[in-house]
Every structure is written in structure tokens, then in C-alpha cells.
Amino acid sequence: MAIDTIISNDELVVVGPPDSVSVSVDIGPQGERGSQFYYGVGAPEQNQAIVEGARLKDLYINQSSSGTKYGTVYMLNAVTGGTVWQEVLRFQPLAYSLKKIVNFIAGSGSISIPLSDFYSSAPENLNANTILVQATAELNNPAFVSISSKNIQTISGSRNFVAELKGAQLSSGSVSLLSSSAVPISFYITAGSGE
């Protein structure tokens, strides 16, 4: 770009912009398009017409209001032999509640729940610490129940969420460890993706 001299003498030089500037924006090859969002009722595999032409890293949102996959976001990823839609995010956390009878001995008890009961698509690398548990004892006297440890175990070929519990009860002004084979406990479980 040339800069034109407007006034010039021994004491002063004034320069100004060129008369016109030309900018060209059509130079170079066109790049790849960015990710696109698709949506439909059910998983992307059930909506081939909607996701036709999808490319790697495109996203799909399941807007089905029934089932456990509502609000699940999938991404089209490359795998050996092709591509596959994989879950990457849930707009709603998994929530599950149940009541179990727990056997407490000297204040300790445990529960085992098949992951398929509340997290059917749990990833292989699921961290048990991403599963949050609230436990409430349903007894006549005030009771305190806490989760002392959590892990994922394979039991009889099925992946299970196992939680160790500690419990105590207040009775007649004193606290004693729970020791009963029939303590009804209500559990409320929420799970993150763990990915």
C-alpha cells in the first residue's frame, strides 16, 4: 500500500492515506464447515433421515421426553471401521431412588445395586466417586447413616455399584451403633457421566 506525500519542504512533511484500498476475501481454498447440531426423538441411530450427511464432531440432542436418555448429547466420532454416535453429555443427571433393607452389624452395612438398574450406558471407566448417594434410615428413633466408601465391582458377570454404610441410632438419650438385620434405608442416587 502506497502512502502519498501531500506537502513536503525542508521543515515539514505531511503524508496521507492512499486514494483507495482494495481487500480481497476470496483467496485460498474453502475450509471445513464447523460442527452442526441435530435433534430428534430417540437416539441418532433411530433417526437416520435427520442425521444424513453428518460429519465427524457433529452433535445430536435426544429430545425424547420418555425414557432415561432425555437430554442426552451425542457426538459423531471415528472408530475402527467407521463412525459411531457416542454419548458425551446429559442435560439432566441420572436420578434413581429405591428402598432397601440393610443388615447392620456393629454399625456397618453395605448395599449392592446393578449399574444397569440406574445407569444402563455407564462407561467402562466410570469413577464411583461421580455417583452421589443420599441415605436415610426409616426408624422410629433418629438415626444417622453415612456412606463410608463406594466402588464398582463385577459380581456374577454384572457390574454393580457397591456402597459401604456406617450407621448409629439415638435412643433414650444415648447413641448406639446400628445392629439389626432389618433396617429400611431410602436411597436417592444421582450419577454423572464419569467421562
GROMACS elastic network, one bead per residue, 0.5 to 0.9 nm:
[ bonds ]
;  ai    aj funct       b0    kb
    1    17     6  0.89918   500
    1    18     6  0.73934   500
    1    21     6  0.79634   500
    2    17     6  0.78079   500
    2    18     6  0.61435   500
    3    15     6  0.66943   500
    3    16     6  0.61283   500
    3    17     6  0.55072   500
    3    18     6  0.55919   500
    4    15     6  0.58954   500
    4    16     6  0.56694   500
    4    17     6  0.64618   500
    4    18     6  0.61281   500
    4    19     6  0.86130   500
    5     8     6  0.69434   500
    5    13     6  0.75083   500
    5    14     6  0.63061   500
    5    16     6  0.64534   500
    5    17     6  0.89353   500
    6    13     6  0.77654   500
    6    14     6  0.56276   500
    6    15     6  0.53794   500
    6    16     6  0.64217   500
    7    12     6  0.74880   500
    7    13     6  0.56972   500
    7    14     6  0.51356   500
    7    15     6  0.71108   500
    8    11     6  0.80202   500
    8    12     6  0.59366   500
    8    14     6  0.64706   500
    8    15     6  0.85608   500
    9    12     6  0.54818   500
    9    13     6  0.63986   500
   10    13     6  0.79148   500
   16    19     6  0.89589   500
   17    20     6  0.82429   500
   18    21     6  0.70852   500
   24    27     6  0.68220   500
   25    28     6  0.86885   500
   26    29     6  0.83995   500
   26    30     6  0.88380   500
   27    30     6  0.89231   500
   28    31     6  0.89394   500
   30    33     6  0.88187   500
   33    36     6  0.84464   500
   34    57     6  0.86048   500
   34    58     6  0.82060   500
   35    54     6  0.89750   500
   35    55     6  0.77894   500
   35    56     6  0.79488   500
   35    57     6  0.59392   500
   35    59     6  0.70039   500
   36    54     6  0.78456   500
   36    55     6  0.83826   500
   36    57     6  0.81698   500
   36    58     6  0.50524   500
   36    59     6  0.62133   500
   36    60     6  0.84005   500
   37    58     6  0.61884   500
   37    60     6  0.56414   500
   37    61     6  0.75593   500
   38    44     6  0.86692   500
   38    50     6  0.71177   500
   38    51     6  0.66575   500
   38    54     6  0.87412   500
   38    58     6  0.78414   500
   38    59     6  0.61415   500
   38    61     6  0.63215   500
   38    62     6  0.88528   500
   39    42     6  0.88994   500
   39    44     6  0.80903   500
   39    50     6  0.76705   500
   39    51     6  0.84703   500
   39    59     6  0.83798   500
   39    60     6  0.52414   500
   39    62     6  0.59316   500
   39    63     6  0.66916   500
   40    43     6  0.76108   500
   40    44     6  0.74116   500
   40    46     6  0.89649   500
   40    47     6  0.69472   500
   40    50     6  0.73758   500
   40    60     6  0.77617   500
   40    61     6  0.66767   500
   40    62     6  0.55371   500
   40    63     6  0.57372   500
   40    64     6  0.72844   500
   41    44     6  0.84652   500
   41    46     6  0.83761   500
   41    47     6  0.78304   500
   41    61     6  0.85434   500
   41    62     6  0.56300   500
   41    63     6  0.51542   500
   41    65     6  0.80684   500
   41    70     6  0.87805   500
   42    45     6  0.82046   500
   42    46     6  0.62859   500
   42    47     6  0.73526   500
   42    61     6  0.87690   500
   42    62     6  0.54522   500
   42    63     6  0.69497   500
   42    64     6  0.55539   500
   42    69     6  0.77706   500
   42    70     6  0.81480   500
   43    46     6  0.54426   500
   43    47     6  0.69210   500
   43    60     6  0.83672   500
   43    61     6  0.82032   500
   43    62     6  0.59985   500
   43    64     6  0.86957   500
   43    69     6  0.80106   500
   43    72     6  0.86373   500
   43    74     6  0.83790   500
   43    85     6  0.87602   500
   44    47     6  0.50655   500
   44    48     6  0.66803   500
   44    50     6  0.79783   500
   44    51     6  0.68412   500
   44    60     6  0.66683   500
   44    61     6  0.81753   500
   44    62     6  0.75639   500
   44    74     6  0.77856   500
   44    85     6  0.70255   500
   45    48     6  0.59417   500
   45    51     6  0.84629   500
   45    84     6  0.89491   500
   45    85     6  0.76767   500
   46    49     6  0.87742   500
   47    50     6  0.54170   500
   47    51     6  0.65247   500
   47    52     6  0.86270   500
   48    51     6  0.52704   500
   48    52     6  0.57909   500
   49    52     6  0.53290   500
   50    53     6  0.87260   500
   50    54     6  0.89067   500
   51    54     6  0.54223   500
   51    60     6  0.80680   500
   54    57     6  0.86272   500
   54    58     6  0.62726   500
   54    59     6  0.86801   500
   54    76     6  0.77547   500
   55    58     6  0.57212   500
   55    76     6  0.69350   500
   55    77     6  0.86583   500
   56    59     6  0.88172   500
   56    75     6  0.77310   500
   56    76     6  0.51242   500
   56    77     6  0.55337   500
   56    78     6  0.68682   500
   56    83     6  0.77532   500
   57    75     6  0.56107   500
   57    76     6  0.51646   500
   57    77     6  0.61073   500
   57    78     6  0.88528   500
   58    74     6  0.83496   500
   58    75     6  0.57070   500
   58    76     6  0.56063   500
   58    77     6  0.84101   500
   59    73     6  0.67054   500
   59    74     6  0.55700   500
   59    76     6  0.65899   500
   59    85     6  0.85769   500
   60    72     6  0.82434   500
   60    73     6  0.56110   500
   60    74     6  0.50653   500
   60    75     6  0.64459   500
   60    76     6  0.82483   500
   60    85     6  0.83894   500
   61    70     6  0.84417   500
   61    71     6  0.62460   500
   61    72     6  0.58241   500
   61    74     6  0.64269   500
   62    65     6  0.86857   500
   62    69     6  0.68793   500
   62    70     6  0.57437   500
   62    71     6  0.54032   500
   62    72     6  0.54568   500
   62    73     6  0.65670   500
   62    74     6  0.81215   500
   63    66     6  0.88965   500
   63    69     6  0.84557   500
   63    70     6  0.56807   500
   63    71     6  0.57680   500
   63    72     6  0.79083   500
   64    67     6  0.74869   500
   64    69     6  0.74183   500
   64    70     6  0.53010   500
   64    71     6  0.75938   500
   65    68     6  0.87012   500
   65    69     6  0.84328   500
   65    70     6  0.56690   500
   65    71     6  0.83702   500
   66    69     6  0.77660   500
   66    70     6  0.66909   500
   67    70     6  0.65621   500
   68    71     6  0.88312   500
   68    72     6  0.87819   500
   68    94     6  0.75609   500
   68   118     6  0.87624   500
   68   119     6  0.86295   500
   68   120     6  0.88920   500
   69    72     6  0.54398   500
   69    73     6  0.89967   500
   69    90     6  0.80230   500
   70    73     6  0.89940   500
   70    90     6  0.79227   500
   70    91     6  0.80205   500
   70    92     6  0.75507   500
   71    89     6  0.83193   500
   71    90     6  0.56295   500
   71    91     6  0.50520   500
   71    92     6  0.63300   500
   72    87     6  0.67853   500
   72    88     6  0.76990   500
   72    89     6  0.58872   500
   72    91     6  0.63523   500
   72    92     6  0.78854   500
   73    86     6  0.83575   500
   73    87     6  0.58879   500
   73    88     6  0.58271   500
   73    89     6  0.51033   500
   73    90     6  0.60375   500
   73    91     6  0.77917   500
   74    85     6  0.57122   500
   74    86     6  0.51046   500
   74    88     6  0.55370   500
   74    89     6  0.71632   500
   75    84     6  0.81162   500
   75    85     6  0.53673   500
   75    86     6  0.53952   500
   75    87     6  0.64963   500
   75    88     6  0.64960   500
   76    83     6  0.65248   500
   76    84     6  0.55845   500
   76    86     6  0.63891   500
   77    82     6  0.86668   500
   77    83     6  0.55056   500
   77    84     6  0.55499   500
   77    85     6  0.62424   500
   77    86     6  0.68844   500
   78    81     6  0.82239   500
   78    82     6  0.59785   500
   78    84     6  0.64703   500
   78    85     6  0.88776   500
   79    82     6  0.54672   500
   79    83     6  0.53371   500
   79    84     6  0.67217   500
   80    83     6  0.77244   500
   87    90     6  0.80440   500
   87   121     6  0.87075   500
   87   193     6  0.89395   500
   88   193     6  0.78453   500
   88   195     6  0.77518   500
   89    92     6  0.89328   500
   89   193     6  0.69635   500
   89   195     6  0.89513   500
   90    93     6  0.63874   500
   90    94     6  0.83455   500
   90   192     6  0.83987   500
   90   193     6  0.76087   500
   92    95     6  0.85785   500
   93   190     6  0.63644   500
   93   191     6  0.61898   500
   93   192     6  0.62686   500
   93   193     6  0.84257   500
   94   118     6  0.72905   500
   94   119     6  0.71733   500
   94   189     6  0.78962   500
   94   190     6  0.52544   500
   94   191     6  0.51980   500
   94   192     6  0.70255   500
   94   193     6  0.88813   500
   95   118     6  0.74580   500
   95   188     6  0.72372   500
   95   189     6  0.56564   500
   95   191     6  0.68007   500
   96   117     6  0.85572   500
   96   118     6  0.60306   500
   96   187     6  0.80902   500
   96   188     6  0.58425   500
   96   189     6  0.50852   500
   96   190     6  0.64075   500
   96   191     6  0.87509   500
   97   118     6  0.89147   500
   97   186     6  0.73330   500
   97   187     6  0.54641   500
   97   189     6  0.60586   500
   97   190     6  0.87774   500
   98   185     6  0.84489   500
   98   186     6  0.59007   500
   98   187     6  0.53975   500
   98   188     6  0.68027   500
   98   189     6  0.85878   500
   99   184     6  0.66988   500
   99   185     6  0.55919   500
   99   187     6  0.60538   500
   99   188     6  0.89108   500
  100   111     6  0.80974   500
  100   183     6  0.81522   500
  100   184     6  0.57731   500
  100   185     6  0.54807   500
  100   186     6  0.65701   500
  100   187     6  0.77958   500
  101   181     6  0.78496   500
  101   182     6  0.55053   500
  101   183     6  0.53244   500
  101   185     6  0.61616   500
  101   186     6  0.88464   500
  102   109     6  0.64160   500
  102   110     6  0.68699   500
  102   111     6  0.70219   500
  102   180     6  0.82445   500
  102   181     6  0.65319   500
  102   182     6  0.59124   500
  102   183     6  0.51990   500
  102   184     6  0.63233   500
  102   185     6  0.67863   500
  103   108     6  0.81532   500
  103   109     6  0.56974   500
  103   110     6  0.75169   500
  103   179     6  0.76782   500
  103   180     6  0.59364   500
  103   182     6  0.57891   500
  103   183     6  0.64655   500
  104   107     6  0.57098   500
  104   108     6  0.51297   500
  104   110     6  0.79059   500
  104   165     6  0.84726   500
  104   166     6  0.82566   500
  104   167     6  0.77449   500
  104   177     6  0.86747   500
  104   178     6  0.58772   500
  104   180     6  0.52371   500
  104   181     6  0.59314   500
  104   182     6  0.79102   500
  104   183     6  0.73583   500
  105   108     6  0.53312   500
  105   109     6  0.65275   500
  105   177     6  0.82943   500
  105   178     6  0.68197   500
  105   180     6  0.66186   500
  105   181     6  0.77930   500
  106   109     6  0.86271   500
  106   166     6  0.89364   500
  106   167     6  0.86708   500
  106   176     6  0.89725   500
  106   177     6  0.57275   500
  106   178     6  0.61752   500
  106   179     6  0.53376   500
  106   180     6  0.87335   500
  107   165     6  0.80417   500
  107   166     6  0.54010   500
  107   168     6  0.61307   500
  107   176     6  0.81960   500
  107   179     6  0.59680   500
  107   180     6  0.89182   500
  108   164     6  0.73136   500
  108   165     6  0.56571   500
  108   167     6  0.64367   500
  108   177     6  0.82276   500
  108   178     6  0.74690   500
  108   179     6  0.80436   500
  109   163     6  0.86411   500
  109   164     6  0.60094   500
  109   166     6  0.64371   500
  109   167     6  0.79153   500
  109   178     6  0.89802   500
  110   162     6  0.71389   500
  110   163     6  0.56116   500
  110   165     6  0.54093   500
  110   166     6  0.85180   500
  111   161     6  0.81079   500
  111   162     6  0.56980   500
  111   163     6  0.54793   500
  111   164     6  0.67203   500
  111   165     6  0.78907   500
  112   153     6  0.89549   500
  112   160     6  0.61236   500
  112   161     6  0.56473   500
  112   163     6  0.66582   500
  113   116     6  0.84428   500
  113   117     6  0.71901   500
  113   118     6  0.86103   500
  113   159     6  0.86954   500
  113   160     6  0.53699   500
  113   161     6  0.52237   500
  113   162     6  0.65264   500
  113   163     6  0.87744   500
  114   117     6  0.55429   500
  114   118     6  0.77433   500
  114   119     6  0.86893   500
  114   155     6  0.88517   500
  114   158     6  0.68221   500
  114   159     6  0.60183   500
  114   161     6  0.61389   500
  114   162     6  0.86831   500
  115   118     6  0.57478   500
  115   119     6  0.53019   500
  115   120     6  0.63823   500
  115   121     6  0.87051   500
  115   122     6  0.72310   500
  115   152     6  0.85390   500
  115   158     6  0.80767   500
  115   159     6  0.59064   500
  115   160     6  0.51135   500
  115   161     6  0.59287   500
  116   119     6  0.52684   500
  116   121     6  0.76351   500
  116   122     6  0.79574   500
  116   158     6  0.84571   500
  116   159     6  0.77659   500
  116   160     6  0.80842   500
  117   120     6  0.67350   500
  118   189     6  0.84865   500
  118   190     6  0.88640   500
  118   191     6  0.85999   500
  119   122     6  0.53574   500
  119   191     6  0.77036   500
  122   125     6  0.82894   500
  122   126     6  0.64650   500
  122   193     6  0.74607   500
  122   194     6  0.82409   500
  123   126     6  0.52880   500
  123   193     6  0.76980   500
  123   194     6  0.72817   500
  123   195     6  0.73106   500
  124   127     6  0.89699   500
  125   194     6  0.70822   500
  125   195     6  0.72252   500
  126   129     6  0.86510   500
  126   130     6  0.77433   500
  126   152     6  0.80270   500
  126   192     6  0.88921   500
  126   193     6  0.73992   500
  126   195     6  0.69635   500
  127   130     6  0.57076   500
  127   131     6  0.76728   500
  127   151     6  0.77878   500
  127   152     6  0.78371   500
  127   193     6  0.88635   500
  127   194     6  0.56582   500
  127   195     6  0.84443   500
  128   131     6  0.54731   500
  128   132     6  0.85159   500
  128   150     6  0.58757   500
  128   151     6  0.50234   500
  128   152     6  0.60855   500
  128   161     6  0.74538   500
  128   162     6  0.87945   500
  128   191     6  0.88788   500
  128   194     6  0.82958   500
  129   132     6  0.71264   500
  129   149     6  0.89821   500
  129   150     6  0.68725   500
  129   151     6  0.77199   500
  129   194     6  0.86686   500
  130   190     6  0.84241   500
  130   191     6  0.59777   500
  130   192     6  0.53612   500
  130   193     6  0.75310   500
  130   194     6  0.61125   500
  131   150     6  0.83960   500
  131   161     6  0.88433   500
  131   189     6  0.68900   500
  131   190     6  0.58229   500
  131   192     6  0.62987   500
  131   194     6  0.86771   500
  132   188     6  0.81857   500
  132   189     6  0.56329   500
  132   190     6  0.52119   500
  132   191     6  0.61717   500
  132   192     6  0.83633   500
  133   147     6  0.76091   500
  133   163     6  0.88465   500
  133   187     6  0.66933   500
  133   188     6  0.57968   500
  133   190     6  0.66932   500
  133   191     6  0.87805   500
  134   145     6  0.89821   500
  134   146     6  0.81965   500
  134   147     6  0.82829   500
  134   186     6  0.80569   500
  134   187     6  0.56177   500
  134   188     6  0.51386   500
  134   189     6  0.65131   500
  134   190     6  0.88861   500
  135   144     6  0.89682   500
  135   145     6  0.63217   500
  135   146     6  0.69278   500
  135   147     6  0.77925   500
  135   165     6  0.88839   500
  135   185     6  0.63861   500
  135   186     6  0.57001   500
  135   188     6  0.66930   500
  135   189     6  0.87937   500
  136   143     6  0.80744   500
  136   144     6  0.76239   500
  136   145     6  0.64774   500
  136   146     6  0.87539   500
  136   184     6  0.85280   500
  136   185     6  0.54887   500
  136   186     6  0.51982   500
  136   187     6  0.66224   500
  136   188     6  0.87868   500
  137   142     6  0.83077   500
  137   143     6  0.61509   500
  137   144     6  0.71816   500
  137   145     6  0.66987   500
  137   167     6  0.86721   500
  137   183     6  0.69727   500
  137   184     6  0.59905   500
  137   186     6  0.64274   500
  137   187     6  0.89845   500
  138   141     6  0.85776   500
  138   142     6  0.85891   500
  138   143     6  0.79754   500
  138   183     6  0.73536   500
  138   184     6  0.55584   500
  138   185     6  0.59633   500
  138   186     6  0.73038   500
  139   142     6  0.68488   500
  139   143     6  0.69865   500
  139   169     6  0.87649   500
  139   183     6  0.74482   500
  139   184     6  0.74273   500
  139   185     6  0.88287   500
  140   143     6  0.86445   500
  141   169     6  0.67454   500
  141   170     6  0.61576   500
  141   171     6  0.61764   500
  142   168     6  0.87248   500
  142   169     6  0.58677   500
  142   170     6  0.54399   500
  142   171     6  0.75649   500
  143   167     6  0.70909   500
  143   168     6  0.56571   500
  143   170     6  0.61183   500
  143   171     6  0.89864   500
  143   175     6  0.89223   500
  143   178     6  0.83884   500
  144   166     6  0.81156   500
  144   167     6  0.54115   500
  144   168     6  0.52309   500
  144   169     6  0.62007   500
  144   170     6  0.83605   500
  145   165     6  0.66987   500
  145   166     6  0.56605   500
  145   168     6  0.67026   500
  145   169     6  0.88036   500
  145   185     6  0.88022   500
  146   164     6  0.85720   500
  146   165     6  0.56875   500
  146   166     6  0.53362   500
  146   167     6  0.64751   500
  147   150     6  0.74528   500
  147   163     6  0.65776   500
  147   164     6  0.58663   500
  147   166     6  0.63880   500
  147   167     6  0.89527   500
  148   163     6  0.74627   500
  148   164     6  0.54904   500
  148   165     6  0.55854   500
  148   166     6  0.64270   500
  149   162     6  0.83065   500
  149   163     6  0.57438   500
  149   164     6  0.52236   500
  149   165     6  0.74697   500
  150   161     6  0.72822   500
  150   162     6  0.57480   500
  150   164     6  0.64644   500
  151   160     6  0.83450   500
  151   161     6  0.60327   500
  151   162     6  0.54508   500
  151   163     6  0.66571   500
  151   164     6  0.89738   500
  152   159     6  0.66650   500
  152   160     6  0.55898   500
  152   162     6  0.60721   500
  152   163     6  0.88617   500
  153   158     6  0.81556   500
  153   159     6  0.56585   500
  153   160     6  0.52473   500
  153   161     6  0.65301   500
  153   162     6  0.68720   500
  154   157     6  0.58320   500
  154   158     6  0.52685   500
  154   160     6  0.59284   500
  154   161     6  0.88364   500
  155   158     6  0.52706   500
  155   159     6  0.62656   500
  155   160     6  0.66375   500
  156   159     6  0.83913   500
  166   177     6  0.83632   500
  166   178     6  0.81961   500
  167   176     6  0.88195   500
  167   177     6  0.60700   500
  167   178     6  0.54518   500
  167   179     6  0.87146   500
  168   175     6  0.65417   500
  168   176     6  0.55095   500
  168   179     6  0.85937   500
  169   174     6  0.82212   500
  169   175     6  0.54846   500
  169   176     6  0.54744   500
  169   177     6  0.62419   500
  169   178     6  0.61035   500
  170   173     6  0.64149   500
  170   174     6  0.55759   500
  170   176     6  0.65609   500
  170   177     6  0.89491   500
  171   174     6  0.55106   500
  171   175     6  0.63097   500
  171   176     6  0.76719   500
  172   175     6  0.83738   500
  176   179     6  0.86386   500
  178   183     6  0.84747   500
  179   183     6  0.87591   500
  180   183     6  0.62958   500
  191   194     6  0.82692   500
  192   195     6  0.84485   500
